Amino acid sequence: MAKRSKARRRALEVLFEAEQRGMAPDEVLAARTQHSDLTANEYVSHILAGVAEHREQIDELLSTYARGWTLERMPRVDVMALRIGVWELLHNSEIPDGVAVAEAVALVRQLSTDESPQFVNGLLGRIQQLKPTLVDDEG
Protein backbone atom coordinates (compact mmCIF):
# COMPACT_ATOMS: atom_id res chain seq x y z
CA MET A 1 0.00 0.00 0.00
CA ALA A 2 1.37 3.41 -0.97
CA LYS A 3 2.44 5.86 1.72
CA ARG A 4 -0.39 8.34 1.07
CA SER A 5 -2.96 5.54 0.87
CA LYS A 6 -1.87 4.40 4.32
CA ALA A 7 -2.06 8.00 5.54
CA ARG A 8 -5.61 8.35 4.23
CA ARG A 9 -6.65 5.16 6.00
CA ARG A 10 -5.06 6.30 9.26
CA ALA A 11 -6.74 9.71 8.90
CA LEU A 12 -10.10 8.01 8.33
CA GLU A 13 -9.59 5.86 11.45
CA VAL A 14 -8.70 8.94 13.51
CA LEU A 15 -11.69 10.94 12.19
CA PHE A 16 -13.99 8.01 12.94
CA GLU A 17 -12.62 7.54 16.47
CA ALA A 18 -12.75 11.27 17.17
CA GLU A 19 -16.42 11.43 16.22
CA GLN A 20 -17.27 8.35 18.29
CA ARG A 21 -15.45 9.68 21.35
CA GLY A 22 -16.50 13.32 20.96
CA MET A 23 -12.88 14.42 20.70
CA ALA A 24 -10.93 16.60 18.31
CA PRO A 25 -9.10 14.55 15.66
CA ASP A 26 -5.72 16.03 16.57
CA GLU A 27 -6.27 14.96 20.20
CA VAL A 28 -7.00 11.38 19.08
CA LEU A 29 -3.89 11.35 16.89
CA ALA A 30 -1.76 12.71 19.73
CA ALA A 31 -3.11 10.07 22.13
CA ARG A 32 -2.46 7.29 19.62
CA THR A 33 1.14 8.33 19.03
CA GLN A 34 1.90 9.27 22.66
CA HIS A 35 1.18 5.82 24.08
CA SER A 36 2.85 3.73 21.40
CA ASP A 37 5.76 3.50 19.03
CA LEU A 38 3.52 4.70 16.20
CA THR A 39 4.61 7.77 14.33
CA ALA A 40 2.08 9.62 12.24
CA ASN A 41 2.88 10.22 8.62
CA GLU A 42 2.93 13.98 8.05
CA TYR A 43 0.13 13.60 5.49
CA VAL A 44 -2.20 12.23 8.20
CA SER A 45 -1.85 15.49 10.13
CA HIS A 46 -2.26 17.46 6.90
CA ILE A 47 -5.54 15.67 6.11
CA LEU A 48 -6.86 16.05 9.65
CA ALA A 49 -6.06 19.77 9.74
CA GLY A 50 -7.56 20.34 6.28
CA VAL A 51 -10.76 18.44 7.01
CA ALA A 52 -11.14 20.27 10.34
CA GLU A 53 -10.55 23.67 8.74
CA HIS A 54 -13.07 23.10 5.93
CA ARG A 55 -15.49 20.72 7.63
CA GLU A 56 -18.48 23.06 7.58
CA GLN A 57 -18.16 23.65 3.82
CA ILE A 58 -17.43 19.96 3.16
CA ASP A 59 -20.46 18.79 5.13
CA GLU A 60 -22.66 21.38 3.42
CA LEU A 61 -21.55 20.11 0.00
CA LEU A 62 -22.11 16.49 0.99
CA SER A 63 -25.57 17.30 2.35
CA THR A 64 -26.47 19.29 -0.75
CA TYR A 65 -25.38 16.73 -3.35
CA ALA A 66 -26.11 13.41 -1.63
CA ARG A 67 -29.47 12.79 -3.24
CA GLY A 68 -31.90 11.26 -0.77
CA TRP A 69 -29.29 10.91 2.00
CA THR A 70 -28.50 13.00 5.04
CA LEU A 71 -25.10 12.87 6.69
CA GLU A 72 -26.73 11.30 9.73
CA ARG A 73 -28.10 8.37 7.68
CA MET A 74 -24.85 7.61 5.85
CA PRO A 75 -22.50 4.96 7.19
CA ARG A 76 -19.94 6.82 9.33
CA VAL A 77 -17.00 5.30 7.45
CA ASP A 78 -18.48 6.67 4.21
CA VAL A 79 -18.80 10.14 5.72
CA MET A 80 -15.15 10.13 6.83
CA ALA A 81 -13.95 8.91 3.41
CA LEU A 82 -16.12 11.53 1.70
CA ARG A 83 -14.76 14.31 3.91
CA ILE A 84 -11.21 13.30 3.02
CA GLY A 85 -12.12 13.02 -0.67
CA VAL A 86 -13.81 16.42 -0.83
CA TRP A 87 -10.93 18.05 1.01
CA GLU A 88 -8.44 16.54 -1.44
CA LEU A 89 -10.58 17.55 -4.43
CA LEU A 90 -11.11 21.15 -3.41
CA HIS A 91 -8.24 22.07 -1.10
CA ASN A 92 -5.18 19.97 -1.95
CA SER A 93 -3.85 20.84 -5.39
CA GLU A 94 -1.05 18.24 -5.02
CA ILE A 95 -3.55 15.41 -5.45
CA PRO A 96 -5.05 14.83 -8.92
CA ASP A 97 -8.85 14.77 -8.83
CA GLY A 98 -9.05 11.21 -10.12
CA VAL A 99 -6.72 10.01 -7.38
CA ALA A 100 -8.77 11.74 -4.68
CA VAL A 101 -11.94 10.01 -5.90
CA ALA A 102 -10.29 6.61 -6.43
CA GLU A 103 -8.66 6.63 -2.99
CA ALA A 104 -11.94 7.45 -1.22
CA VAL A 105 -13.67 4.68 -3.16
CA ALA A 106 -10.87 2.26 -2.23
CA LEU A 107 -11.26 3.11 1.46
CA VAL A 108 -14.97 2.36 1.53
CA ARG A 109 -14.48 -0.75 -0.59
CA GLN A 110 -12.19 -2.08 2.18
CA LEU A 111 -14.06 -0.77 5.20
CA SER A 112 -17.75 -0.22 4.48
CA THR A 113 -20.83 -1.70 2.81
CA ASP A 114 -21.15 -3.28 -0.63
CA GLU A 115 -23.12 -0.24 -1.85
CA SER A 116 -20.62 2.30 -0.52
CA PRO A 117 -18.07 2.35 -3.39
CA GLN A 118 -20.73 3.24 -5.98
CA PHE A 119 -22.30 5.86 -3.68
CA VAL A 120 -18.97 7.50 -2.80
CA ASN A 121 -17.83 7.46 -6.43
CA GLY A 122 -21.06 9.08 -7.60
CA LEU A 123 -21.11 11.78 -4.94
CA LEU A 124 -17.44 12.70 -5.32
CA GLY A 125 -17.80 12.58 -9.11
CA ARG A 126 -20.60 15.12 -8.88
CA ILE A 127 -18.52 17.41 -6.67
CA GLN A 128 -15.58 16.97 -9.03
CA GLN A 129 -17.78 18.14 -11.94
CA LEU A 130 -18.78 21.21 -9.92
CA LYS A 131 -15.24 21.93 -8.73
CA PRO A 132 -14.63 24.96 -11.01
CA THR A 133 -17.62 26.78 -9.54
CA LEU A 134 -16.92 25.65 -5.98
CA VAL A 135 -13.28 26.70 -6.01
CA ASP A 136 -14.10 30.06 -7.63
CA ASP A 137 -16.67 30.77 -4.91
CA GLU A 138 -13.94 30.55 -2.28
CA GLY A 139 -11.93 33.29 -3.89
N, C-alpha and C positions, 0 to 999 in steps of 0.2 A: 504494500500500500504506500502510495506517495506521501511525502512529508506533509503537504498541505491537506491531503485527504484525511490523514490521521488528525491533523489539527482541527479540521471541521468536525470530525466525529467527537473529539474531546470537547470542543466548544458546545456542541449540541448536548452532550452529557451534562456539562456544567450548567447550561441554560435550563435544562430540564430539572436538575436537582435544585437549582436556585428557586425556580417557581414552586416546586413541591414543598420546599422548606421555608418559603417566604423570606429568602435572603437575597442579597445582591450577588450577581454572578461573580464579581471580582472577589467577594468574600469567600464564596465556595471554592474558587480556584486557589486562593491563598491557603485555605484550610486543607485542601487536598495536597498541596505541595509542601506545606509546613510539617505535616505529620508522616511524610514518606520520603523516599528517595526520588520521587517523581519530579521531573523538571518540566515546566510548561513550555512548549514551543512558542516562540514569540508571536506566531500567527494566531494562536489561541487567544492571547490577550488582545490582539488587534481586532479579531472578530467580536469578542465580548464587549470591548469598548465601543466599537462601531454600532453594534446592535443596540446597546444601551443608549447611545447618543441619539439614534434615529428611530427608536422603538415606536414612538407615537405615530410617526409618519408611516412606518412599515406596517403597523397593525391597521392603520386606517386604509392603506392600500389593499391589504389582504381582506379586510372586511368588505371593502367596496367591490372587489373583483372576484370574490369567491361566491359564485352563483349558488344560492340556496343553502349556504353554510355560514354559520357565525364562527368566530374564533373559539367560542366556548364549546361548540359541538365537534370541532375538529379533534382528531387524535393529537395529544400534546406533542408527541414526537414530530408529527407533521408540521405543527406550528413552529417548533424550534428550527426545523430544517428550512421552512419557508422564510423565517426571519433572517437566517443566515444567507439564503439565496437572494432575497430582495436586497439585503445590505450589499452583497457582492455585486449584484447587477447595477445598483444605482450609486453606490458610494465607494467602490474599490475599482479604480480604473486599471489596476494591474491584472485583474482577472477577466479573461474574455467572457462575454455573455454566455456563450454556449457551455463553457466550463462551469460557470456558476449554476446554471440550470441542471446540467448533467450530474454534478456533485450532489446537489440537493436531492435529486431523484435517486441517486445511488444510496444515500443515507437512509431514505425511507424504504427503499427496497430491502435493505439489510435489517432495519429496526422496526418497521411498522406493518400495516395491514397490506393485503394483496391489492387493494384498490388505491393505496396511497401513491405509488409511483405515477400512475396516470393522472391523478388529481393534482399532485405537485407539479408535474410537467406542464399540465394545462394552465394552471394558475400562474406559474412563473413565466410561461410562454406569453401569456396575455400581458403581463407587466413588462416583459422584454419588448413587446411590440409598442407599448406606450412609452417606453423609456425616453425617447426624444422630448416628449411633452412634459414628462415628470421631472427630468433633469433641468430643463429650461425653467420650470416653475420655481426651482430652488434658487435660481440666480447664480 
